[in-house]
Amino acid sequence: MKTKQLLLIDDDIEFTDLLIQYLSPQGYQIDVSHTGVCGLQKATNSKHYDLILLDVMLPQMDGFEVLKRLRLSHHTPVLMLTAKGDDFDKIFGLEMGADDYLPKPFNHRELSARIKAIVRRMDMLPSSSVHQTLTLDDVVMSPSNQSVICAGKALELTGTEFAILHLLMLNHGNLVSKNDLSEKVLGRKLLAFDRSIDMHVSNIRRKLVQHSQPEKIKTHRGAGYIYMVYK
């Protein structure tokens, strides 16, 4: 198995050393940056990273600004490390394109599970058993190269957003529960008050509606979502 390349951006040196000791034996090659500016430089250079672990509170440039600038040119999966109980950080990070979040302090086994879920999902996208192009109304999705065209315009989706939209389009006209989306895309059961799926769907809707009407993803409150086909 190919060694996975991770970038850890966090200013706590003792914390990053502990994570390296914990994650390296699991087959990860880990680069570390202790400032937002240095982290952004590493994240956008020619080296490919399979995942970025990004702390919110950073010197020189905070994690939100790093994520904002990263998303201008890169769709590398990002796991935000947020303050425990700070819902604003969680929601704001997801709105800006983070793939998932994990509140500090966290159990190292939970971190390992989140990393594995994101990396596994990204590995499955190009080699999905469903290779065929999906065309629904004016949306064309190509799983083989992870591209989405809406009304002739390319959509810039994160890996998580692509996986959610793919699942909804495959099941068009049928209700897909939030728990199914969470388990199949994020790799975990949906917890009470977890708005991760809601925020990712909101981001997808916003990107679709910029180019096409009517709204394609219908919400069934408390249940899930249906991808609507109008033709």
C-alpha positions in Angstrom: 0.0 0.0 0.0 1.3 3.4 -0.9 2.3 5.6 2.1 -0.2 8.3 2.7 1.2 11.9 2.9 -0.3 14.0 5.7 0.3 17.7 6.5 -0.2 18.7 10.1 -0.6 22.4 10.7 -0.6 23.2 14.4 1.5 25.5 16.6 1.7 23.1 19.6 5.1 21.4 19.2 4.5 18.9 21.9 1.1 18.0 20.4 2.5 17.6 16.9 5.4 15.4 18.2 2.9 13.1 19.9 0.7 12.8 16.8 3.7 11.9 14.7 4.7 9.2 17.1 1.1 7.9 17.1 0.4 8.1 13.3 3.7 7.2 11.7 3.6 3.5 12.7 0.1 3.4 11.0 1.8 4.0 7.6 1.6 7.8 7.3 4.4 10.2 6.2 3.8 13.4 8.1 5.0 16.9 7.4 4.5 19.6 10.1 4.1 23.3 10.0 3.8 25.5 13.1 2.4 28.6 11.5 -0.4 29.3 9.1 1.8 31.0 6.6 4.3 28.1 6.5 1.4 25.6 6.4 -0.2 27.3 3.4 3.1 27.4 1.6 3.6 23.6 2.1 0.0 22.9 1.3 0.2 24.6 -2.1 3.6 23.6 -3.3 4.2 20.8 -5.8 4.0 18.0 -3.2 0.8 16.0 -3.1 -0.9 15.6 0.3 -3.6 13.0 0.9 -5.0 15.0 3.8 -4.3 18.2 5.8 -4.9 18.3 9.6 -5.5 22.0 10.2 -5.8 23.7 13.6 -8.0 26.8 13.9 -5.8 28.8 16.3 -2.5 29.5 14.5 0.0 32.4 14.6 0.5 34.7 11.6 -2.6 33.3 9.8 -5.4 31.4 11.4 -6.8 28.1 10.1 -9.8 29.7 8.5 -7.7 32.0 6.4 -5.4 29.1 5.5 -8.4 27.1 4.4 -9.9 30.0 2.4 -6.7 30.6 0.5 -6.1 26.9 0.0 -9.5 26.4 -1.6 -8.7 29.0 -4.3 -6.5 26.5 -6.0 -6.5 23.1 -4.2 -9.1 20.6 -3.2 -7.0 18.6 -0.8 -9.1 17.1 1.9 -9.0 19.1 5.2 -9.8 17.9 8.7 -10.2 20.9 10.9 -9.1 20.7 14.6 -11.5 23.0 16.5 -12.0 24.1 20.1 -14.2 21.7 22.0 -17.8 22.9 22.0 -17.3 25.8 19.7 -20.1 25.3 17.2 -19.1 28.5 15.3 -15.7 27.1 14.4 -17.2 23.8 13.2 -19.9 25.4 11.1 -17.6 28.1 9.7 -15.0 25.6 8.7 -17.5 23.4 6.9 -18.9 26.5 5.1 -15.4 27.3 3.9 -14.8 23.9 2.5 -13.4 21.7 5.3 -14.2 18.0 4.8 -14.7 17.3 8.5 -13.8 18.6 11.9 -12.7 17.1 15.2 -12.9 19.0 18.5 -9.9 19.2 20.8 -9.1 17.4 23.0 -9.8 14.2 21.2 -9.1 10.5 21.5 -6.3 9.5 19.2 -8.3 6.5 18.1 -11.1 8.8 16.9 -8.5 10.9 15.0 -7.2 7.7 13.4 -10.7 6.7 12.4 -11.5 10.1 10.9 -8.2 10.1 8.9 -8.9 6.5 7.6 -12.4 7.4 6.6 -11.4 10.4 4.5 -8.4 8.7 2.9 -10.4 5.6 2.1 -13.2 7.7 0.5 -10.7 9.6 -1.7 -9.0 6.4 -2.8 -12.4 5.0 -3.8 -13.5 7.9 -5.9 -11.4 7.3 -9.0 -11.8 3.5 -8.8 -15.5 3.5 -8.0 -17.5 0.5 -9.3 -19.8 3.1 -10.8 -17.6 4.5 -13.6 -20.3 5.7 -15.9 -21.1 9.3 -16.4 -24.3 10.4 -14.6 -26.4 12.9 -16.5 -29.5 14.4 -14.8 -31.1 17.4 -16.4 -28.3 19.9 -16.9 -25.9 18.2 -14.4 -23.2 15.9 -15.7 -21.1 14.0 -13.2 -18.0 12.0 -14.1 -16.8 9.8 -11.2 -13.7 8.7 -13.2 -12.1 12.1 -13.0 -14.2 13.6 -10.2 -15.7 16.4 -12.3 -19.2 18.0 -12.3 -20.6 20.2 -15.0 -23.7 22.2 -14.3 -25.4 24.0 -17.2 -22.1 23.9 -19.0 -20.1 25.3 -16.1 -17.5 23.3 -14.1 -18.3 23.1 -10.3 -15.5 23.3 -7.8 -16.4 20.7 -5.2 -14.4 19.3 -2.4 -14.0 15.5 -2.2 -16.7 15.3 0.5 -19.1 17.4 -1.5 -18.5 15.3 -4.6 -19.1 12.1 -2.7 -22.4 13.4 -1.2 -23.7 14.7 -4.6 -22.7 11.4 -6.2 -24.7 9.4 -3.7 -27.7 11.7 -4.1 -27.6 11.6 -7.9 -27.3 7.8 -7.9 -30.5 7.6 -5.8 -32.3 10.5 -7.6 -36.0 10.6 -6.8 -35.5 8.7 -3.6 -34.9 9.9 0.0 -31.3 9.4 1.2 -31.2 9.7 5.0 -28.7 12.0 6.7 -27.4 9.0 8.6 -26.7 7.1 5.4 -24.8 10.0 4.0 -22.8 10.3 7.2 -21.9 6.6 7.3 -21.2 6.2 3.6 -19.4 9.5 3.1 -17.9 10.6 6.5 -17.5 7.0 7.7 -19.3 7.5 11.0 -22.8 7.4 12.4 -24.7 10.7 12.6 -24.6 12.1 16.1 -27.2 14.3 17.7 -26.7 18.0 16.8 -24.0 17.1 14.2 -24.6 19.5 11.3 -21.8 18.3 9.1 -24.0 16.8 6.4 -26.4 19.8 6.4 -23.5 22.2 5.8 -22.0 20.1 3.0 -25.4 19.9 1.3 -25.8 23.6 1.7 -22.5 24.2 0.0 -23.5 21.9 -2.9 -26.8 23.7 -3.3 -25.1 27.1 -3.3 -22.8 26.0 -6.1 -25.5 24.4 -8.2 -27.9 27.3 -7.9 -25.3 29.7 -9.2 -25.7 28.1 -12.6 -29.1 26.4 -12.7 -32.7 26.5 -11.4 -34.9 25.1 -10.0 -33.2 23.8 -6.8 -32.1 20.3 -7.3 -31.8 19.0 -3.7 -35.0 18.9 -1.7 -34.8 18.6 2.1 -37.1 16.4 4.1 -36.7 18.0 7.5 -35.3 15.6 10.1 -35.1 12.7 7.5 -32.7 13.5 4.7 -32.5 14.7 1.1 -33.9 13.9 -2.4 -32.1 14.8 -5.6 -34.9 16.0 -7.9 -35.2 15.3 -11.6 -37.4 17.7 -13.6 -37.2 16.2 -17.2 
